[in-house]
Amino acid sequence: MNAENAVLLKKLTLIALGMFGFGFAMVPFYEKICEVTGINSGDAQILAKNTQIDSSRKIRLELDANVEANLPWKFRPIQQNLEFHPGEMVQVLYEVENKTGHDITGQAVPSYGPQLAGQYVKKIECFCFTGQTLKAGEKRQMPVMLVMDPALPKDVNTVTLSYTFFVKPGTEKAAAAPGRMDGRG
């Protein structure tokens, strides 16, 4: 290593140490600036609040579950109803069971009462978004995460969310297959 490279290496080392020290010094320097100006005052910060929740009223959500006649599934909500504030995220669970000895694919279709409530229900997660294939005898719980828009008319205090499972188009043969365990056909 020649003398010129040694000098360059010393300079780079000093620059790196200086940058490290400057970075370390920035934390107390930043805290001092915040203290003097009053911004970002630590303990005095107010936690963000979801201002979209309408805590002045509650909505009663009634849950319902149905299956079409030729779909041998047992389907039910885990809880029948719940109350929550518009704008609040809620999760409900449904349970479904394939009562046959073969796989079947079903598709859930939602409906609402009153019908206008459907435009105010915002689903984040729902088993109705895709077809559900249940293996023979399979039982599972499926979540629905939703928010009721606070713009829901004030005179609507109860909303019914009903799902009906149908045999998914293109999979009808599975539902009509021999060996059904429900006593039909």
C-alpha positions as CSV (number, residue, x, y, z in Angstrom):
1,M,0.0,0.0,0.0
2,N,1.5,3.3,-1.0
3,A,1.4,6.5,1.0
4,E,-1.3,8.1,-1.1
5,N,-3.7,5.1,-0.5
6,A,-2.9,5.2,3.2
7,V,-3.9,8.9,3.4
8,L,-7.1,8.2,1.4
9,L,-8.0,5.3,3.7
10,K,-7.5,7.5,6.8
11,K,-9.7,10.3,5.3
12,L,-12.5,7.8,4.4
13,T,-12.3,6.3,7.9
14,L,-12.6,9.8,9.5
15,I,-15.5,10.6,7.2
16,A,-17.3,7.3,8.1
17,L,-16.7,7.9,11.9
18,G,-17.9,11.5,11.5
19,M,-21.1,10.4,9.7
20,F,-21.8,7.8,12.4
21,G,-21.3,10.4,15.2
22,F,-23.5,12.9,13.4
23,G,-26.3,10.3,13.1
24,F,-26.0,9.6,16.8
25,A,-26.1,13.3,17.6
26,M,-29.2,13.8,15.5
27,V,-31.5,12.1,18.0
28,P,-31.0,14.5,20.9
29,F,-30.8,17.4,18.5
30,Y,-34.2,16.5,17.0
31,E,-35.7,16.0,20.5
32,K,-34.4,19.5,21.5
33,I,-35.9,21.1,18.4
34,C,-39.3,19.4,19.0
35,E,-39.2,20.5,22.7
36,V,-38.5,24.2,21.7
37,T,-41.1,24.3,18.9
38,G,-43.7,22.2,20.6
39,I,-44.1,19.8,17.7
40,N,-44.2,16.0,18.3
41,S,-44.3,16.5,22.0
42,G,-44.2,12.8,22.9
43,D,-46.5,12.3,26.0
44,A,-48.8,15.1,24.9
45,Q,-49.6,13.4,21.6
46,I,-53.2,12.5,21.1
47,L,-53.8,9.1,19.7
48,A,-55.6,9.0,16.4
49,K,-59.2,8.2,16.7
50,N,-61.5,6.6,14.1
51,T,-63.8,9.5,13.4
52,Q,-65.9,7.5,11.1
53,I,-67.6,5.5,13.9
54,D,-71.0,6.9,14.7
55,S,-71.1,6.2,18.5
56,S,-74.4,8.0,18.8
57,R,-76.3,5.0,17.6
58,K,-76.2,1.2,17.3
59,I,-77.2,-1.2,14.6
60,R,-78.6,-4.6,15.3
61,L,-77.3,-7.2,12.7
62,E,-79.4,-10.3,12.4
63,L,-77.7,-13.3,10.7
64,D,-79.5,-15.9,8.6
65,A,-78.3,-18.9,6.6
66,N,-79.9,-21.1,3.9
67,V,-79.0,-23.8,1.4
68,E,-80.8,-24.6,-1.9
69,A,-82.9,-27.8,-1.8
70,N,-80.4,-30.0,-3.8
71,L,-77.4,-29.0,-1.8
72,P,-77.0,-31.4,1.1
73,W,-75.1,-29.0,3.4
74,K,-75.8,-27.8,6.9
75,F,-75.2,-24.1,7.2
76,R,-75.7,-21.7,10.1
77,P,-74.4,-18.5,11.7
78,I,-72.4,-19.1,14.9
79,Q,-74.3,-16.2,16.6
80,Q,-77.8,-15.2,15.6
81,N,-77.3,-11.4,16.0
82,L,-75.1,-8.7,17.4
83,E,-75.1,-4.9,18.0
84,F,-72.4,-2.5,16.9
85,H,-71.9,1.2,15.9
86,P,-72.0,2.2,12.2
87,G,-68.4,2.6,11.0
88,E,-67.1,-0.1,13.4
89,M,-65.5,-3.2,11.9
90,V,-67.1,-6.4,13.0
91,Q,-66.5,-10.1,12.3
92,V,-69.1,-12.8,12.3
93,L,-68.6,-16.5,11.8
94,Y,-70.7,-19.0,9.8
95,E,-70.4,-22.8,10.0
96,V,-70.9,-25.1,7.0
97,E,-70.8,-28.9,6.8
98,N,-70.9,-31.2,3.8
99,K,-73.3,-34.0,4.8
100,T,-72.4,-36.2,1.9
101,G,-69.7,-38.8,1.1
102,H,-68.2,-36.7,-1.8
103,D,-66.8,-33.3,-2.5
104,I,-69.2,-30.5,-3.5
105,T,-68.6,-26.8,-4.4
106,G,-71.1,-24.2,-3.4
107,Q,-71.4,-20.5,-3.9
108,A,-73.0,-18.2,-1.3
109,V,-75.1,-15.3,-2.4
110,P,-75.9,-12.6,0.1
111,S,-79.2,-10.7,0.5
112,Y,-80.2,-7.9,2.9
113,G,-83.2,-6.7,4.7
114,P,-84.2,-4.0,4.2
115,Q,-82.9,-4.3,0.7
116,L,-81.4,-0.7,0.7
117,A,-79.0,-1.8,3.5
118,G,-77.0,-3.7,1.0
119,Q,-75.5,-0.6,-0.4
120,Y,-74.2,0.4,3.1
121,V,-72.5,-2.9,4.0
122,K,-68.8,-2.9,3.1
123,K,-67.3,-6.4,3.3
124,I,-63.6,-6.7,3.8
125,E,-63.5,-10.5,3.9
126,C,-66.3,-12.9,3.0
127,F,-66.6,-16.6,2.0
128,C,-69.1,-15.3,-0.6
129,F,-66.3,-13.8,-2.7
130,T,-65.4,-17.3,-4.0
131,G,-66.8,-20.7,-4.4
132,Q,-66.3,-23.0,-1.4
133,T,-65.4,-26.7,-2.0
134,L,-66.1,-28.9,0.9
135,K,-64.7,-32.4,1.0
136,A,-66.9,-35.3,2.0
137,G,-68.1,-34.8,5.6
138,E,-66.0,-31.6,6.0
139,K,-67.1,-29.0,8.5
140,R,-65.6,-25.5,8.7
141,Q,-66.1,-22.0,10.1
142,M,-66.0,-19.1,7.7
143,P,-65.6,-15.4,8.7
144,V,-67.3,-12.3,7.3
145,M,-65.6,-9.0,8.2
146,L,-67.7,-6.0,7.5
147,V,-68.3,-2.3,8.2
148,M,-71.7,-0.7,8.1
149,D,-71.4,2.7,6.4
150,P,-72.4,5.5,8.9
151,A,-74.4,7.0,6.0
152,L,-77.0,4.2,6.6
153,P,-80.3,6.1,7.0
154,K,-81.0,6.9,10.7
155,D,-84.4,5.2,10.6
156,V,-82.7,1.8,9.9
157,N,-81.8,0.2,13.2
158,T,-81.9,-3.5,12.3
159,V,-80.3,-5.1,9.3
160,T,-80.6,-8.8,8.3
161,L,-77.7,-10.3,6.5
162,S,-78.8,-13.6,4.9
163,Y,-76.6,-16.0,2.8
164,T,-78.0,-18.8,0.6
165,F,-75.6,-21.4,-0.6
166,F,-76.2,-22.8,-4.1
167,V,-74.4,-25.6,-6.0
168,K,-71.8,-23.7,-8.0
169,P,-72.6,-23.7,-11.7
170,G,-70.5,-26.3,-13.5
171,T,-70.3,-28.6,-10.4
172,E,-74.0,-29.8,-10.5
173,K,-72.9,-33.4,-11.1
174,A,-71.2,-33.6,-7.7
175,A,-74.5,-32.7,-5.9
176,A,-76.5,-35.3,-7.9
177,A,-73.8,-38.0,-7.6
178,P,-74.9,-41.4,-6.2
179,G,-74.2,-42.3,-2.6
180,R,-75.8,-39.2,-1.0
181,M,-76.1,-39.5,2.7
182,D,-79.1,-37.3,3.2
183,G,-81.7,-39.8,2.2
184,R,-82.8,-38.0,-1.1
185,G,-82.0,-39.9,-4.3
